[in-house]
C-alpha cells in the first residue's frame, strides 16, 4: 500500500501548507494593506518562476532514470542529475542577477524578493535531492520535511506579526533560515538512501539537460495553458469576471490535488513497470485511471452539491454569481483528471514529447475557443473552451497509450463513471423533491457517490491491484 500511503500524506502535507500560506497572505494584507499584499504577491510569483528555472523538468526526467538504473549504475546517474542541477542553478542565478540589475525601480522590495526566492529555490533543489527517496517510494519523510520547513517559516512570520508588527522584510526572515534547514535535511535524506555528492561534470550535465528539455517544456507550457484563459478573460471581460472565474478555478485546483499527487506517488512504480512486463504496466495504468476517475467524480459531486452552499458564506455576496459556473467546472475536473493520469503514464513510458505536442494543440485550441466563445457566452464560454482543450489533450494522450491502455478499457471506465454520477444525481434530485434541507441533501449526495461507484465497479480492490498492493522499496527493474 506504499503508493496509497504516499498519495495520502503528500495530499495532507500540500493542503496544510497551502492553508497556512493563505493565512500568511491574509495576515500580510491586514498588516500592510494592498501595497504589502502586492509586494508579497509579486515576490511570490517571481520566486515560483525561479524555482521552476532551477529545477523544472529535472525531477520528472530523473526519477525513471534513477529507478531503472542497476545499483552499480546509480552513482553515474546521480552524478549526471547533480551536474544538470548545478548548471540549471547557475543559469537561474545569472538570469536573476540580470533581472535585478535591469530594474530601475522594483515594484516589490529587493529584500522581500530575496527572502522568498531563497526558500523557493531551496525547495526546488530539495525536490532533486529527494529523488533517491522518491525512486524508492519513500515519500512520506520528504513530504513532512518540506511541510515542516515551510510551516516553520510561516509560523515565524505570523508570530512576528502578532508580537511586534515588524516591517515586511523582517517578518519574512524565517524563509531564508528555513531554506538552509531544508537543504541540509534534503542532503541528509539523499545520503541516507545511498546517494553521494560527486564532482560536477559539465559534459554529463549538457546531455542530461538536453534529455530533460521536453519535461521542462511541458511543465512551462502546462502552467501557461492552465492560465491563458484568465489572460483572455481579463482582456475581454474585465477584472470582475476574472475574479469569478478564478474563484471556481481555485476550487478545482485544490480539489484535484489528490489526483495530481496520486500520479506523483505512483510515478516511480509506473516507471519501473514500464521497463518490465507489458501486462503489469497495463494493469497498473488501468488502476491509476480508474482511481483518478473515482476521485474526480467525487470532487464533481461536491462541486455541484456542496460548494454552492459554501461560496457566499465564505467569500461574500459579491461571489454569488460564481456558483452558477460550478457544474461546468465539475465537468472540467473529470476531464482534467484524465489528462493528469494519462500524462503520468506517458512520462513513465518515456514518451514525454507526445505530451508536449498534445499541450501545444490544447493551448492553441483554448486560445482560439476563448476568443470565439467569450464574447457570446461569457465565463461559460471560457469553461467550455477549457473542457474542449483538455479533452483534446487527454484524447491525444490516450491515443498514444492505446497499446498499453486499450481505448475500449478507457471507454468502459468513462461509462462506469457516467452511470455512477447519474445514480448520484437521481438521489440528489429525488431527495430535493421530498423537501430535504440543502445541507442534508449535499451530504447525502457526497455519501451516495462512493456507493454508486462501488456498485458499477469503479472502486477497485487495493489488495488485488498491481498499483496499490506493492509494499516494498523499489529495486532496479530488469529489462526484458
Beta strands, then each sheet from edge to edge (+ up, - down):
end
